[in-house]
Every structure is written in C-alpha cells, then in structure tokens.
Amino acid sequence: MKKVYFIVAILVSLLVFTGCTQFLDTNGINNNDSFQNALSTRSIEGITNENIVNENIAYDYQIVAGQNQYIGQVNVYNDEDNIYVEFFLNDSWVALESHFDINKTDYVPGKYQFGESYNPGTSYDIFVVPIPEEDIVIINLHLSVVNVVTGQSETAWGVKLTNYVPGSEVPQRDSSDTLFTTKEVKGKWYGYIVYEIQDVSEPPVEYSSETAWAVGNETFINLGISTRWGWVITFDGNSLRTPIYAAAGRNDITKGTLVGYLDISYADGNLNISYSFNDIYYADVLHLFVDSVYPDTAAPGQYPYIIEDNNIESYSFSIPLDYVPDINSPVYIAAHSNVYPF
C-alpha cells in the first residue's frame, strides 16, 4: 500500500511540474532563457523611449498587478491632435497582452477598442488616439502580465495612486485614487486614469513695431517743422522710387532698417503712390500727406490719408490732382508707416 501511495505522489509531482512548464512555454517565456532574452522593448512609428520625452508627460500614474503590487509606470500626454499613453514595466515583469480604450465605464478589457498580444513579452508599448471633445478623459489600460523569474501571472491596470511611495508593494489608498479592489466592488477588481487634456498650443509671438518714413529731399528738422526725424519728398512729375527706413533716428539711415520702397508716379490727373514692404516686414497703419505746400506737422496721425489693417504688405493710393506737377509746381509728400516685426 505504501508503494502505491509513493507512486501516486510521484505522478502528481510530475503533473504539477509539467503543468507549470507548459504554462510558461505557452506564454512565450521560458524560465531557462536569460532575463534579457525574455524582454522586448517595442518602437511604434519611430517612437522610442529616448525621443518621446515631453514636457506634458504625467509621471505619477502607476501600474498595479494583483490589486496590491506596483510593477510599473504609465505616462500620458498629448499634443494638439492626439493623446499618447505609454507603459513601462519594472524589473522582471513583462506584458503578454494589452487592452486599451478611453472613456469606458464597464471595465471589461475584452470590449476595449485597442489591444496587442506580445510574443515574447514586452516591457513597453504606446497607444495613440485622437483627442475627443471632452477636456477630461478616462484612460482605460489593462495588461496581462507575467514575472519571467518566478512565473507569477497577474492582471494589471493603469491607475492613479495619490499617496504612492516608490518602492512600496501595497498601494497607499486615498479618496482620489482610481484603484478599486474586490473589497470595494463586486466581481473583478479594476482601475483607470483620469487625464485632463493639456493646452500645448504655442502662444502667439508678440512683436514690437517701429515708425518708418519714406526718404525725401528735406527733413522735418531742416524745415523747422519738428525735432523728430522723418522726410518730405518733393515730386516734380517724374516717376521715382525711394526707400522706406524704420528706426532711422536723426535721419541717419545707417542706424535704420530698410523695410520697403515707395513708388510715386503721375498719370491722367491722378497721383499714384504705392507702398511695398520687403520680405518679413508689414505695417498695421499708413499715414500719407499730399499737398502743394509743405506739411506743418510731423505728427502722422494728423495727415489726411490713413489706412489701417493688421497685415499690410503693400498698398496703393490714387489721389486726384487739379494740376500737373512739375519742377515749378511740385507736390510735397510725407509717407509714414508703423512697421513690424522688431
């Protein structure tokens, strides 16, 4: 009888050993393989651990296995179009399956929209989904994991643990935590992450402006009109082009910036004056003086012709004249603009 018991014991032991070995092999991980061979770090669409660092990454999300064991980290961040959810597993833990979705409340991983099977197991993966209309998003991340050293298999969830202390095995619960164990709910335990979409749009660049004048024959200073810099053009009827300078204090163009040109011509009873700005420059207001006598002010806001717009790259005036300009009866012109960017 003792021999029978002894034989039965041996058979049971062999069955247990064989069952464990088959379990590990079935999941793509063999306990005889080295730990390094069992791990696989994936790179999806060129994204790797080194180049996904983003200032909006949230580092305080955790992966908990078996309700009470911290095994990794979840990073969630977004750009203007997508949400990025990536997981990293610690030590000897690898994922064999993942299930992922957003804004699910039934916590049934098999119903989730996205998922992967890993053979061999992986310590990293990333999911990318378009940003929904909501500003607050529930992140549902479920993993089937295994420890390649011990053979322990568990289900795991991405969760928020407010008071988690790194290195502790049992999560320290807080009222805002999103880990729910079988002690709190009926059926299987679960968890989720609540993520607020971050505003990552670039703030508008604010540029300063400078006053600019078209270069002329006389200055306001020489004419005794003002101590301000600026010029008055004498137009005798012959078409001309003159440069527009910004920030040319004391009428010194070597200290200013060439920002454009002013073209002047006369035809069919009309004086035609055109502003054109170079490259990156533009104006938000143009002030133009035109008369048969010199202006009596250097304050452009008092000039009769004014155009205002957000982005003036070029503009043309056509002004009727009741005489034909010539060297004896010229037209006096002062052309001002407020120019960006500076």
C-alpha positions in Angstrom: 0.0 0.0 0.0 2.9 2.3 0.8 4.4 1.7 -2.6 1.1 2.7 -4.3 1.0 6.0 -2.3 4.6 6.7 -3.2 3.9 6.1 -6.9 0.8 8.4 -6.8 2.8 11.1 -5.1 5.5 10.9 -7.9 2.9 11.1 -10.6 1.2 14.1 -9.0 4.6 15.9 -8.7 5.3 15.2 -12.4 1.9 16.5 -13.4 2.4 19.8 -11.4 5.9 20.3 -12.8 4.8 19.6 -16.4 1.8 21.9 -16.0 3.9 24.8 -14.8 6.4 24.3 -17.6 3.6 24.3 -20.2 2.2 27.4 -18.7 5.4 29.3 -19.1 6.1 28.0 -22.6 2.6 28.8 -23.8 3.1 32.5 -22.9 6.3 32.7 -24.9 8.6 32.8 -21.9 10.9 30.0 -20.8 12.3 30.1 -17.3 15.6 28.7 -18.7 16.0 31.6 -21.0 18.0 34.6 -19.8 16.0 37.6 -18.5 17.3 39.8 -21.3 16.1 37.5 -24.0 12.6 37.5 -22.4 12.2 41.3 -22.6 11.2 43.1 -25.7 11.0 46.9 -26.0 8.8 48.0 -28.9 9.2 51.0 -31.1 6.0 52.1 -32.8 6.1 54.5 -35.7 9.6 55.6 -34.8 8.8 56.4 -31.2 11.4 55.1 -28.7 12.0 55.6 -25.0 14.6 58.2 -25.8 12.7 60.5 -28.0 9.2 60.6 -26.5 10.0 62.8 -23.6 7.5 65.6 -23.5 7.1 68.5 -21.0 3.5 67.5 -20.5 4.2 63.9 -19.6 2.5 62.9 -16.3 4.8 60.7 -14.3 2.5 60.0 -11.4 0.4 57.2 -12.9 1.1 53.6 -11.8 0.6 50.1 -13.0 -0.7 47.8 -10.2 -0.9 44.0 -10.6 -3.0 41.7 -8.5 -4.6 44.6 -6.6 -1.6 45.3 -4.4 1.7 45.2 -6.3 3.3 48.1 -8.1 5.0 46.9 -11.2 5.4 49.9 -13.5 4.5 53.3 -14.7 2.1 54.9 -17.2 2.9 58.2 -19.0 0.0 60.1 -20.5 0.5 63.2 -22.6 -1.0 65.0 -25.6 -0.1 67.3 -28.5 -2.7 69.4 -30.4 -4.2 66.3 -32.1 -3.6 63.1 -30.1 -3.4 61.5 -26.7 -0.3 59.3 -26.1 -0.4 56.5 -23.5 2.7 54.5 -22.8 3.6 51.9 -20.2 6.9 50.8 -18.7 7.2 47.7 -16.6 9.7 47.2 -13.8 12.2 44.6 -13.1 11.3 41.1 -14.4 7.7 41.9 -15.4 6.5 41.7 -19.0 3.1 42.1 -20.7 1.7 39.3 -22.7 -1.5 41.2 -23.7 -2.7 44.8 -23.5 -6.2 46.2 -23.8 -6.7 49.9 -24.2 -9.5 52.4 -24.7 -10.7 55.8 -23.4 -13.9 56.9 -21.6 -15.1 53.3 -20.9 -17.0 52.7 -17.7 -17.7 48.9 -17.9 -14.1 47.9 -17.3 -14.3 44.8 -19.4 -11.0 44.6 -21.2 -12.2 42.3 -23.9 -14.6 45.1 -25.1 -11.8 47.7 -25.5 -11.1 49.0 -28.9 -7.4 48.6 -29.0 -5.1 45.8 -27.9 -2.0 43.8 -28.6 -0.6 40.4 -28.0 3.2 40.1 -27.3 5.4 37.2 -28.0 7.9 37.5 -26.5 6.5 39.6 -23.7 7.2 43.3 -23.7 8.1 45.9 -21.0 7.0 48.8 -23.1 4.3 49.9 -25.6 2.5 53.1 -26.6 -1.1 53.8 -27.8 -2.0 56.9 -29.8 -5.6 58.1 -30.1 -7.2 61.3 -31.4 -8.3 63.8 -28.7 -12.0 63.5 -28.0 -14.3 66.5 -27.5 -14.1 66.2 -23.7 -11.4 68.0 -21.7 -11.3 65.3 -19.1 -10.6 61.8 -20.4 -10.7 58.4 -18.7 -7.7 56.3 -19.7 -8.5 52.5 -19.6 -5.3 50.4 -19.7 -5.4 46.7 -18.8 -2.5 44.3 -19.0 -2.0 40.6 -18.7 1.5 40.3 -17.2 3.9 37.6 -16.0 7.1 37.7 -14.0 9.7 35.9 -16.1 11.7 34.9 -13.0 9.0 33.5 -10.8 6.4 32.6 -13.4 3.8 34.5 -11.5 1.0 35.8 -13.8 -1.4 38.6 -12.9 -3.9 41.0 -14.4 -2.8 44.7 -14.1 -4.3 48.1 -14.5 -3.1 51.6 -15.1 -4.2 53.7 -12.0 -3.8 56.9 -10.1 -2.3 56.5 -6.6 -2.1 59.8 -4.9 0.0 58.8 -1.9 2.0 56.1 -3.5 5.5 55.8 -2.1 8.0 54.4 -4.6 9.3 51.0 -3.5 6.3 50.1 -1.5 4.4 46.9 -2.6 0.9 47.8 -1.2 -0.6 51.0 -2.6 -1.5 53.6 0.0 -5.1 54.4 -0.6 -6.5 58.0 -0.9 -10.0 59.2 -1.6 -8.9 60.4 -5.1 -7.2 57.1 -6.1 -8.6 55.2 -9.0 -7.8 51.6 -7.9 -10.8 49.6 -6.9 -10.3 46.2 -5.3 -12.7 43.3 -4.8 -13.3 44.5 -1.2 -14.9 47.7 -2.6 -16.7 46.3 -5.6 -18.4 43.1 -6.5 -16.7 41.0 -9.1 -13.3 41.7 -10.6 -11.1 44.5 -9.4 -10.2 47.3 -11.9 -8.6 50.7 -12.2 -8.4 53.7 -14.6 -6.6 57.0 -15.0 -8.3 60.4 -15.2 -6.4 62.7 -17.5 -7.0 66.4 -18.3 -6.1 67.5 -21.8 -3.3 69.9 -21.7 -3.1 73.1 -23.8 0.1 72.6 -25.8 -0.6 75.3 -28.5 2.2 77.7 -29.0 1.4 81.2 -27.5 1.3 83.8 -30.2 4.5 85.7 -30.7 4.2 89.3 -29.9 6.4 91.6 -32.0 7.2 95.2 -31.4 7.0 97.9 -34.1 9.0 100.8 -35.4 8.0 104.0 -37.1 9.1 104.3 -40.7 9.4 107.1 -43.2 10.0 107.2 -47.0 13.3 109.1 -47.7 12.8 112.5 -49.2 14.7 115.7 -50.2 14.1 117.5 -47.0 13.8 116.5 -43.3 11.4 117.8 -40.7 14.3 119.2 -38.8 15.7 121.2 -41.7 12.3 122.6 -42.5 11.8 123.6 -38.9 8.6 121.6 -38.7 9.7 119.4 -35.8 12.7 118.0 -33.9 11.5 114.5 -34.9 13.2 112.6 -37.6 11.4 112.0 -41.0 11.4 113.3 -44.5 9.4 115.2 -47.0 9.5 114.2 -50.7 9.4 116.8 -53.5 7.7 115.3 -56.5 8.1 117.1 -59.9 6.1 114.8 -62.0 8.9 112.3 -62.9 8.2 108.8 -61.6 10.5 107.9 -58.8 11.2 105.1 -56.2 12.5 106.0 -52.8 13.4 103.7 -49.9 11.4 103.4 -46.7 13.6 103.2 -43.5 12.5 102.3 -40.0 14.1 103.5 -36.8 16.5 105.9 -38.6 16.8 108.3 -35.7 18.1 111.8 -36.6 17.5 110.8 -40.3 20.6 108.6 -40.2 19.8 105.6 -42.4 22.9 103.8 -41.4 21.2 103.3 -38.0 17.9 102.3 -39.5 16.5 99.3 -41.3 15.4 99.3 -44.9 11.9 97.8 -44.8 10.5 98.7 -48.2 10.0 101.2 -51.0 7.6 104.0 -52.0 6.8 104.3 -55.7 5.4 107.7 -57.0 4.0 108.5 -60.4 1.5 110.8 -62.1 -0.9 109.9 -64.9 -4.3 111.0 -66.2 -4.8 113.6 -63.4 -4.0 111.1 -60.6 -1.1 111.0 -58.2 -0.3 107.3 -57.7 1.6 106.3 -54.5 2.4 102.7 -53.7 3.9 101.2 -50.5 5.7 97.8 -50.8 7.4 96.2 -47.9 10.3 93.8 -48.1 10.5 90.1 -47.0 9.1 89.7 -43.5 8.0 93.3 -42.9 4.5 94.6 -42.8 2.6 97.6 -41.5 -0.6 98.0 -39.5 -1.1 101.6 -40.4 -0.1 104.0 -43.2 -0.3 107.8 -42.9 0.2 109.9 -46.1 0.5 113.7 -46.6 0.0 115.1 -50.1 -0.2 118.8 -50.9 1.2 121.7 -52.9 2.8 123.1 -49.7 5.0 121.5 -47.0 3.3 119.9 -44.1 3.1 121.9 -40.9 3.4 118.9 -38.6 5.4 115.8 -38.2 2.6 114.0 -36.4 1.4 111.4 -38.9 -1.9 110.9 -37.2 -2.9 114.4 -38.5 -2.3 113.5 -42.1 -5.4 113.3 -44.4 -4.8 109.8 -45.9 -4.9 106.9 -43.4 -5.1 103.1 -43.9 -5.3 100.7 -41.0 -5.1 96.9 -41.3 -3.4 94.0 -39.4 -1.0 93.0 -42.1 -0.3 95.5 -44.9 2.4 94.1 -47.2 1.6 96.6 -50.0 -0.9 99.3 -50.7 -1.6 101.9 -53.4 -3.2 105.3 -53.2 -4.6 107.1 -56.2 -5.2 110.7 -55.4 -6.8 113.2 -57.9 -4.7 116.4 -58.6 -6.1 119.6 -60.0 -2.8 120.5 -61.6 0.1 118.7 -63.4 3.1 118.6 -61.1 6.4 119.8 -62.5 9.7 121.4 -61.2 7.9 124.7 -60.6 4.8 123.3 -59.1 5.8 120.2 -57.2 3.8 118.0 -54.9 5.0 117.6 -51.4 4.6 114.1 -49.9 5.3 112.7 -46.4 4.8 108.9 -46.2 4.8 107.3 -42.8 4.1 103.7 -41.7 4.2 101.7 -38.5 6.2 98.6 -39.4 6.6 95.1 -37.9 8.4 92.9 -36.8 11.0 94.4 -34.5 
